[in-house]
Amino acid sequence: MSDLTNLSIEAAADLVATRALSCVELTDAVLAKIEETDAVVLAYTHVFADEARQAAEMADREIGRGRWRGPLHGIPLGIKDIFYVTGAPTEAGSRAMKGLEAPYEATVVTALREAGAVIVGKTVTHEFAWGANVVPTRNPWRLDCFPGGSSAGSGVSVAVGSAFGALGSDTGGSIRIPASMNGIVGLKPTFGLVSRYGVVPLGSSLDHVGPLTRTVGDCALMLRTIAGHDPQDSGSADVEVPDYRAALEVGVDGLVIGIDREHSLFPGVEDDVRAATEAVIEELRGEGARVVDVRIPELDLGLLTGITILLAESSMYHRRLVREHWAEYEQGTRILVQLGEALPATHYLTAQRVRALIKQRMKQAFQGHGLDALIAPTMPITTVPVDEMERIDETGESPRTLILHHSFLANVTGQPALTIPCGFDRDTLPIGVQLLGRPFGESTLFRIARAYERRHDWHQRRPDLQAAAAAR
């Protein structure tokens, strides 16, 4: 039964649709995988075993009557614990929200349910998605290493097979970072493409909702289900949602991919990460893409600009809650909230002006060079031991700032950004490569990513928890 958890969503959906596999079998396999792995990796904060089996039984009955809803019907998924799910706690990883039951459900969760998906549980998040505290979730490739955040549980659950896919949120890289660290696919969509209604906010102008999956096709499939205009979300864009899988196999011949080597391959990038990124570039060039060198100096301002905006916007949401539940907040989160309240308005306004400049320069570069995407390592490093996360080197850099170096930019500009696995370093830790595209250009990113993915088996490799424990 555990072999079923190695299937992609697309492969499982084909079996379910033809009734060669039941939804109950699929759900039981995932629940068994949770039982097998979660005591070690701690990806889930709540598991809905009974509810999931009931949903799977209902899905089987519907399919048996010829009412197959589509490729997510009967597929077990995990939901990050900042999404409102009715009938279950939404605690956002914080004691300050312990036991909170949402009065309504997040738009994207409802969309998944309407597609027939089976929700198996809520996955671990850093407190309020800030990433300041140490979560119990462990990296399945090496248990003493950082699993990524803030969508830590979502990334780990997909990597070990205790979910076929998962929802995450991304304010500065919180989908792409755990996806890269766990050797899976993760997408931060274009700002406004996916509703954030019913999602505990972090930074209102930086927050995005997106999928984490094992394959590019699965990611495209999940995005099609959750994307779309939502009048309940003030930032929602009213755009047509295409079939993102339609052009997956077209290839990259004729596409133009840019690389800003000074920004993306700066000296802080580890040698193995640099080599893997260069290898991806050469493969795409060999497949017919035109790769051009570009230089956009303003990209170097993305991280500082994003953090400044985030500090101010996050403090707005927490202004009352932190006063009422002061003692229940983790110290690191509380400090960041306080820092945001102390941030001068001039700093926030300056950051917004710099943000507008970065977006303008990015648009000029894409138009001037005819770019379809920018490519970079998802992170300059793979991961680090958890107890080294606060280390500061002689240059003043810490693993936290390095991890965010490439990811925060896409939140500042609102462009889509997709990470896919592209190999392993010398310690057998996954490496990710990131594609940043034109606004609402997700289809093109999927097309590029699939052209690379189909030549490799990185997405088929699974962590060995016994080996991960021994490597500590």
PENORMO-V441031 format. One record per residue. N is the residue number from 1. RES is the residue in three letters. PHI is phi as a letter, one per 20 degrees, with the letter a starting at -180 (* if undefined). OMEGA is omega in whole degrees, -180 to 180 (none if undefined). Layout:
# PENORMO-V441031
[[N RES PHI OMEGA] [N RES PHI OMEGA]]
This chain:
# PENORMO-V441031
[[1 MET * -178] [2 SER f 178] [3 ASP f 180] [4 LEU f -177] [5 THR f 175] [6 ASN e 179] [7 LEU f 168] [8 SER f 176] [9 ILE f -178] [10 GLU f -179] [11 ALA f 179] [12 ALA f -179] [13 ALA f 178] [14 ASP f 180] [15 LEU f 179] [16 VAL f -177] [17 ALA f 180] [18 THR e 179] [19 ARG m 172] [20 ALA f 179] [21 LEU b 179] [22 SER e 177] [23 CYS f 178] [24 VAL f 177] [25 GLU g -179] [26 LEU f -179] [27 THR f 178] [28 ASP f 178] [29 ALA f 179] [30 VAL f 178] [31 LEU f 176] [32 ALA f 178] [33 LYS f 175] [34 ILE f 179] [35 GLU f -177] [36 GLU f -169] [37 THR d -166] [38 ASP f 174] [39 ALA f -180] [40 VAL e -173] [41 VAL e 174] [42 LEU l -179] [43 ALA e -174] [44 TYR d 171] [45 THR d 174] [46 HIS b 177] [47 VAL d -177] [48 PHE d -173] [49 ALA f -177] [50 ASP f -180] [51 GLU f -180] [52 ALA f 179] [53 ARG f 178] [54 GLN f 178] [55 ALA f 179] [56 ALA f 178] [57 GLU f 178] [58 MET f 179] [59 ALA f 178] [60 ASP f 179] [61 ARG f 180] [62 GLU f -179] [63 ILE f 178] [64 GLY f 178] [65 ARG e 179] [66 GLY n -179] [67 ARG d 176] [68 TRP f -174] [69 ARG e -177] [70 GLY p -170] [71 PRO f 175] [72 LEU e -177] [73 HIS f 180] [74 GLY n -178] [75 ILE e -179] [76 PRO f -177] [77 LEU c 174] [78 GLY d -178] [79 ILE c 177] [80 LYS g -172] [81 ASP f 165] [82 ILE c 177] [83 PHE e 177] [84 TYR f 176] [85 VAL c -177] [86 THR f 180] [87 GLY n -179] [88 ALA b 178] [89 PRO f 169] [90 THR c -170] [91 GLU d 177] [92 ALA l 178] [93 GLY m -173] [94 SER c 173] [95 ARG f -180] [96 ALA f 179] [97 MET d -177] [98 LYS g 176] [99 GLY m -178] [100 LEU f 175] [101 GLU d -174] [102 ALA f 179] [103 PRO f 179] [104 TYR b -175] [105 GLU d 176] [106 ALA f -179] [107 THR g -177] [108 VAL f 177] [109 VAL f 176] [110 THR f 179] [111 ALA f 178] [112 LEU f 178] [113 ARG f -180] [114 GLU f 176] [115 ALA e 178] [116 GLY n -179] [117 ALA f 178] [118 VAL d -180] [119 ILE e -175] [120 VAL e 179] [121 GLY r 177] [122 LYS d -176] [123 THR e -175] [124 VAL f 173] [125 THR c 167] [126 HIS f -176] [127 GLU g -179] [128 PHE l 179] [129 ALA m -178] [130 TRP f -179] [131 GLY n -176] [132 ALA e -176] [133 ASN e 178] [134 VAL e -180] [135 VAL e 179] [136 PRO f -177] [137 THR g -177] [138 ARG d 177] [139 ASN f -175] [140 PRO f 177] [141 TRP e 173] [142 ARG b -164] [143 LEU f -180] [144 ASP e -176] [145 CYS d 180] [146 PHE f -178] [147 PRO e -174] [148 GLY n 179] [149 GLY a 5] [150 SER e 180] [151 SER e -173] [152 ALA f -178] [153 GLY f 178] [154 SER f 179] [155 GLY f -178] [156 VAL f -179] [157 SER f 179] [158 VAL f -178] [159 ALA f -177] [160 VAL e 178] [161 GLY n 176] [162 SER e 168] [163 ALA b 177] [164 PHE f 177] [165 GLY a -179] [166 ALA b 173] [167 LEU e 174] [168 GLY c 173] [169 SER c -172] [170 ASP b 179] [171 THR d 177] [172 GLY b -179] [173 GLY p -168] [174 SER f 167] [175 ILE e -172] [176 ARG f -179] [177 ILE f 177] [178 PRO f 176] [179 ALA f 180] [180 SER f -177] [181 MET f -178] [182 ASN d 175] [183 GLY m -179] [184 ILE c -179] [185 VAL e 177] [186 GLY b -178] [187 LEU c 163] [188 LYS e -177] [189 PRO f 173] [190 THR g 178] [191 PHE g 178] [192 GLY n -178] [193 LEU f -178] [194 VAL d -177] [195 SER f 175] [196 ARG d -179] [197 TYR f -177] [198 GLY n 178] [199 VAL d 179] [200 VAL g -173] [201 PRO f 171] [202 LEU d 174] [203 GLY c -166] [204 SER g -179] [205 SER e -179] [206 LEU d -174] [207 ASP f 175] [208 HIS c 175] [209 VAL d -180] [210 GLY a -176] [211 PRO e 168] [212 LEU c -175] [213 THR b 178] [214 ARG e -176] [215 THR c 178] [216 VAL f 179] [217 GLY f 178] [218 ASP f -180] [219 CYS f 178] [220 ALA f -180] [221 LEU f 180] [222 MET f -180] [223 LEU f -180] [224 ARG g -177] [225 THR f -173] [226 ILE e -178] [227 ALA f 176] [228 GLY p -178] [229 HIS f 178] [230 ASP c -179] [231 PRO f 178] [232 GLN f 180] [233 ASP d -176] [234 SER f 180] [235 GLY e -175] [236 SER f 180] [237 ALA e 179] [238 ASP e -178] [239 VAL c 178] [240 GLU f 178] [241 VAL e -178] [242 PRO e 170] [243 ASP e -173] [244 TYR f 179] [245 ARG e -172] [246 ALA f -176] [247 ALA d -175] [248 LEU g -173] [249 GLU e -177] [250 VAL f -178] [251 GLY n -173] [252 VAL d -179] [253 ASP g 178] [254 GLY n 178] [255 LEU f -179] [256 VAL d -178] [257 ILE d -179] [258 GLY e 175] [259 ILE c 173] [260 ASP e -172] [261 ARG f -179] [262 GLU f 179] [263 HIS e -170] [264 SER e -179] [265 LEU c 180] [266 PHE f -174] [267 PRO g -180] [268 GLY f 179] [269 VAL f 180] [270 GLU f -176] [271 ASP g -178] [272 ASP f 178] [273 VAL f 179] [274 ARG f -178] [275 ALA f 180] [276 ALA f 179] [277 THR f 178] [278 GLU f 179] [279 ALA f 177] [280 VAL f 180] [281 ILE g -179] [282 GLU f 178] [283 GLU f 180] [284 LEU f 175] [285 ARG f 179] [286 GLY f 178] [287 GLU e 176] [288 GLY o 177] [289 ALA f 174] [290 ARG e -179] [291 VAL d -178] [292 VAL c 174] [293 ASP e 177] [294 VAL c 173] [295 ARG c 179] [296 ILE c -174] [297 PRO g -177] [298 GLU f 177] [299 LEU f -179] [300 ASP f 180] [301 LEU e -173] [302 GLY f -176] [303 LEU f -179] [304 LEU f 179] [305 THR f -179] [306 GLY f -179] [307 ILE f 178] [308 THR f 178] [309 ILE f -178] [310 LEU f -180] [311 LEU g -178] [312 ALA f -176] [313 GLU f 179] [314 SER f -178] [315 SER f 177] [316 MET f -179] [317 TYR f -173] [318 HIS e -172] [319 ARG g -180] [320 ARG e -175] [321 LEU f -177] [322 VAL f 177] [323 ARG f -179] [324 GLU f -176] [325 HIS c -176] [326 TRP g -173] [327 ALA f -177] [328 GLU e 178] [329 TYR f 169] [330 GLU f -175] [331 GLN g -178] [332 GLY f 178] [333 THR f -179] [334 ARG f 180] [335 ILE f 180] [336 LEU f 177] [337 VAL f 178] [338 GLN f 179] [339 LEU f 178] [340 GLY f 179] [341 GLU f -179] [342 ALA e -177] [343 LEU f 179] [344 PRO f 178] [345 ALA g 180] [346 THR f 179] [347 HIS f -180] [348 TYR f -179] [349 LEU f 176] [350 THR f 179] [351 ALA f 179] [352 GLN f 176] [353 ARG f 178] [354 VAL f 177] [355 ARG g 179] [356 ALA f 178] [357 LEU f 179] [358 ILE g 180] [359 LYS f 179] [360 GLN f -180] [361 ARG f 177] [362 MET f 179] [363 LYS f 179] [364 GLN f 180] [365 ALA f 179] [366 PHE f -179] [367 GLN f -176] [368 GLY f -179] [369 HIS e -178] [370 GLY m -174] [371 LEU f 169] [372 ASP e -180] [373 ALA a 167] [374 LEU d -180] [375 ILE d 180] [376 ALA a 168] [377 PRO f 176] [378 THR f 176] [379 MET b 177] [380 PRO f -179] [381 ILE c 177] [382 THR e 172] [383 THR a 178] [384 VAL b 173] [385 PRO g -177] [386 VAL g -177] [387 ASP f 176] [388 GLU d -175] [389 MET f -178] [390 GLU e -179] [391 ARG f 176] [392 ILE d -177] [393 ASP e -174] [394 GLU f 179] [395 THR e -178] [396 GLY n 179] [397 GLU e 173] [398 SER c 176] [399 PRO g -180] [400 ARG f -179] [401 THR f 177] [402 LEU f -178] [403 ILE g -177] [404 LEU e -169] [405 HIS g -177] [406 HIS e -170] [407 SER e -172] [408 PHE f -175] [409 LEU g -177] [410 ALA f 175] [411 ASN f 178] [412 VAL f -178] [413 THR e -178] [414 GLY n -180] [415 GLN f 177] [416 PRO f 179] [417 ALA b -175] [418 LEU c 174] [419 THR d 176] [420 ILE c 178] [421 PRO f -179] [422 CYS c 176] [423 GLY p -178] [424 PHE c 177] [425 ASP e -176] [426 ARG f 176] [427 ASP e 180] [428 THR m 174] [429 LEU d -174] [430 PRO f 175] [431 ILE d 178] [432 GLY d 174] [433 VAL d -175] [434 GLN d 174] [435 LEU d 179] [436 LEU d -171] [437 GLY d 174] [438 ARG f 176] [439 PRO g -178] [440 PHE m 178] [441 GLY d -178] [442 GLU g -179] [443 SER g 180] [444 THR f 178] [445 LEU f 178] [446 PHE f -180] [447 ARG f 179] [448 ILE f -178] [449 ALA f -180] [450 ARG f 178] [451 ALA f 177] [452 TYR e -174] [453 GLU g -174] [454 ARG f 178] [455 ARG e -174] [456 HIS c 179] [457 ASP d -178] [458 TRP g -176] [459 HIS f 180] [460 GLN e -177] [461 ARG e -178] [462 ARG c 179] [463 PRO f 176] [464 ASP d -174] [465 LEU f 177] [466 GLN f 178] [467 ALA f 179] [468 ALA f 178] [469 ALA f -178] [470 ALA f -177] [471 ALA f -177] [472 ARG f none]]
